[in-house]
Amino acid sequence: MNNHQKSTFHPLGDFLNPALALLGQGLIKSPIWQKLNFANHPYLCKGLYKVLRTRNLPKLK
């Protein structure tokens, strides 16, 4: 097949790519994603990591 021929599955890709793009946009705008979006802020993750790390330390006898 040369560069000027379309493959058999090309129309399927033309349909799926926009649908998947819209689905991704919907997920990003959803309230659940916005609540979980704190992971994009490194300073919040760093503080959360410190809290979790200090709580999981083994007790000394």
C-alpha distances in whole Angstrom, upper triangle without the diagonal:
4,7,8,6,8,8,11,13,13,16,18,18,19,22,23,23,26,28,27,29,31,32,33,35,37,38,38,41,43,46,45,43,45,48,46,45,48,45,44,47,48,52,52,50,52,55,54,53,57,58,56,57,61,61,59,61,63,67,69,73
4,6,6,9,10,13,15,14,17,20,19,19,23,24,23,26,28,28,29,32,33,33,35,37,38,38,41,43,46,46,43,45,48,46,44,47,45,43,47,47,51,52,50,52,55,54,53,57,58,57,57,61,61,60,62,64,68,70,73
4,6,8,10,14,15,13,16,18,17,17,21,22,21,23,26,26,26,29,30,30,32,34,35,36,38,40,44,43,40,43,45,43,42,45,43,41,44,45,48,49,47,49,53,52,51,54,56,55,55,59,59,58,60,63,66,69,72
4,7,10,13,15,13,15,18,17,17,20,22,21,23,25,26,26,29,31,31,32,35,36,36,39,41,44,44,41,43,47,45,43,46,44,42,46,47,50,51,49,52,55,54,53,57,58,57,58,61,62,61,63,65,69,71,75
4,6,9,12,10,13,15,15,15,18,20,20,22,24,25,25,28,30,30,32,34,35,36,38,40,44,43,41,43,46,44,43,46,44,43,46,47,51,51,49,52,55,53,53,57,58,56,57,61,61,60,62,65,68,71,74
4,7,8,6,9,11,11,12,15,16,16,19,21,21,22,25,26,27,28,31,32,33,35,36,40,40,37,40,43,41,40,43,41,40,43,45,48,48,47,49,52,51,50,54,55,53,55,58,58,57,60,62,65,68,71
4,6,5,8,10,10,12,14,15,16,19,20,20,22,24,25,26,28,30,31,32,34,36,39,39,36,39,42,40,39,42,40,39,43,44,48,47,46,48,51,49,49,53,54,52,53,57,57,55,58,60,63,66,69
4,6,7,8,10,12,13,14,16,18,19,20,22,24,25,26,28,29,30,32,34,35,39,38,36,39,42,40,39,43,41,40,44,45,49,48,46,49,52,50,50,53,54,52,53,57,57,55,58,60,64,66,69
4,6,5,6,9,10,11,12,15,16,16,18,21,21,22,25,26,27,28,31,31,35,34,32,35,38,36,36,39,37,36,40,41,45,44,43,45,48,46,46,50,51,48,50,53,53,52,54,57,60,63,66
4,5,5,6,9,10,11,13,15,15,17,19,20,21,23,25,26,27,29,31,34,34,32,34,37,35,35,38,36,35,39,40,44,44,42,45,47,46,46,49,50,48,50,53,53,52,55,57,61,63,66
4,5,5,6,9,10,12,13,15,16,18,19,21,22,24,25,27,28,29,33,33,31,34,37,35,35,38,37,36,39,41,45,44,43,46,48,46,47,50,51,49,51,54,54,53,56,58,62,65,68
4,5,5,6,9,11,11,12,14,16,17,18,20,21,23,25,26,27,31,30,29,32,34,33,32,36,35,34,37,39,43,42,40,43,46,44,44,48,48,46,48,51,51,50,53,55,59,61,64
4,5,5,6,9,10,10,12,14,15,16,18,20,21,22,24,26,29,29,27,29,32,31,30,33,32,31,35,36,40,39,38,41,43,41,41,45,46,44,46,49,49,48,51,53,56,59,62
4,6,6,7,9,11,12,13,15,16,18,19,21,22,24,25,29,29,27,29,32,31,30,34,33,31,35,37,40,40,39,42,44,42,43,46,47,46,47,51,51,50,53,55,59,62,65
4,6,6,7,9,11,12,13,15,16,17,19,21,22,23,27,27,26,28,31,30,29,33,32,31,35,37,40,39,38,41,43,42,42,46,46,45,47,50,49,49,52,54,58,61,64
4,6,5,6,8,10,10,12,14,15,16,18,20,21,25,24,23,25,28,27,26,30,29,28,32,34,37,36,35,38,40,38,39,42,43,41,43,46,46,45,48,51,54,57,60
4,5,5,6,9,10,11,12,14,15,17,19,20,24,24,21,24,27,25,24,28,27,26,29,31,35,34,33,36,38,37,37,41,41,40,42,45,45,44,47,50,53,56,59
4,5,5,6,9,10,11,12,14,15,17,18,22,23,21,23,26,25,24,28,27,26,29,31,35,34,33,36,38,37,38,41,42,40,42,46,45,45,48,51,54,57,60
4,5,5,6,9,10,11,12,14,16,17,20,21,19,21,24,24,23,27,26,25,29,31,35,33,32,36,38,36,37,40,40,39,41,44,44,43,47,49,52,56,59
4,5,5,6,9,10,11,12,14,15,19,19,17,19,22,21,20,24,23,22,26,28,31,30,29,33,34,33,33,37,37,36,38,41,41,40,43,46,49,52,55
4,5,5,6,9,10,11,13,14,18,18,16,18,21,20,19,23,22,21,24,27,30,29,28,31,33,32,33,36,37,36,38,41,41,40,43,46,49,52,56
4,5,5,6,9,10,11,12,16,17,15,17,20,20,19,23,23,22,25,28,31,29,29,32,34,32,33,37,37,36,38,41,41,41,44,47,50,53,56
4,5,5,6,9,10,11,14,14,13,15,18,17,17,21,21,20,24,26,29,28,27,31,32,30,31,35,35,33,36,39,38,38,41,44,47,50,53
4,5,5,6,9,10,14,13,11,13,16,15,14,18,18,17,20,23,26,25,24,27,29,27,28,32,32,31,33,36,36,36,39,42,45,48,51
4,5,5,6,9,12,13,11,12,16,15,14,18,18,17,20,23,26,24,24,28,29,28,29,33,33,32,34,37,37,37,40,43,46,49,53
4,6,5,6,10,11,10,11,14,15,14,18,19,18,21,24,27,25,25,28,30,28,29,33,32,32,34,37,36,37,40,43,46,49,52
4,5,5,9,8,7,9,12,11,11,15,16,15,19,22,24,22,22,25,26,24,26,29,29,28,31,33,33,33,36,39,42,45,48
4,6,8,9,6,7,11,10,9,13,13,13,16,19,21,20,20,23,24,23,24,28,28,27,30,32,32,32,36,39,41,45,48
4,7,9,7,7,11,11,11,14,16,15,17,21,23,21,21,25,26,24,26,29,29,29,32,34,33,34,37,41,43,46,50
4,5,5,6,9,10,11,14,16,16,18,22,23,21,21,25,25,23,26,29,28,27,30,33,32,33,36,39,41,45,48
4,5,5,6,9,10,12,15,15,17,21,22,19,20,23,23,21,24,27,26,25,29,31,29,31,34,37,39,43,46
4,5,5,6,9,11,13,14,16,19,21,18,18,22,22,19,21,24,23,23,26,28,27,28,31,34,36,40,43
4,5,5,6,9,10,11,14,17,19,16,16,20,20,18,20,24,23,22,25,28,27,28,31,34,36,40,43
4,5,5,8,10,10,12,16,17,15,15,19,19,18,20,23,22,22,25,27,27,28,31,34,37,40,43
4,5,7,9,11,12,15,16,13,14,17,17,15,18,20,19,19,23,24,24,25,28,31,33,37,40
4,5,7,9,11,13,15,12,11,15,16,13,15,19,18,17,20,23,22,23,26,29,32,35,38
4,5,6,8,11,13,11,11,15,15,14,16,19,19,19,21,24,24,25,28,31,33,36,40
4,5,6,8,10,7,8,11,12,11,13,16,16,16,19,21,21,22,25,28,31,34,37
4,5,7,9,7,6,10,11,10,11,14,15,15,17,20,20,21,23,27,29,32,36
4,6,9,9,8,11,13,13,14,17,18,18,20,22,23,24,26,30,32,35,39
4,6,6,7,9,11,11,13,15,16,17,18,21,22,23,25,29,31,34,37
4,5,5,6,9,10,10,12,14,15,16,18,20,21,23,26,29,31,35
4,5,5,6,9,10,11,13,14,15,17,19,20,22,26,28,30,34
4,5,5,6,9,10,11,12,14,16,17,19,21,24,26,29,33
4,5,5,6,9,10,10,12,14,15,16,19,22,25,27,31
4,5,5,6,9,10,10,12,15,16,17,21,23,25,29
4,5,5,6,9,10,11,13,15,16,20,22,24,28
4,5,5,6,8,10,11,13,15,18,20,23,27
4,5,5,6,9,10,11,13,16,19,21,25
4,6,5,6,9,10,11,15,17,19,23
4,5,5,6,9,11,14,16,18,22
4,6,5,6,9,12,15,18,21
4,5,5,7,10,13,15,19
4,6,6,9,11,13,17
4,6,9,10,13,16
4,6,9,12,15
4,6,9,13
4,6,10
4,7
4
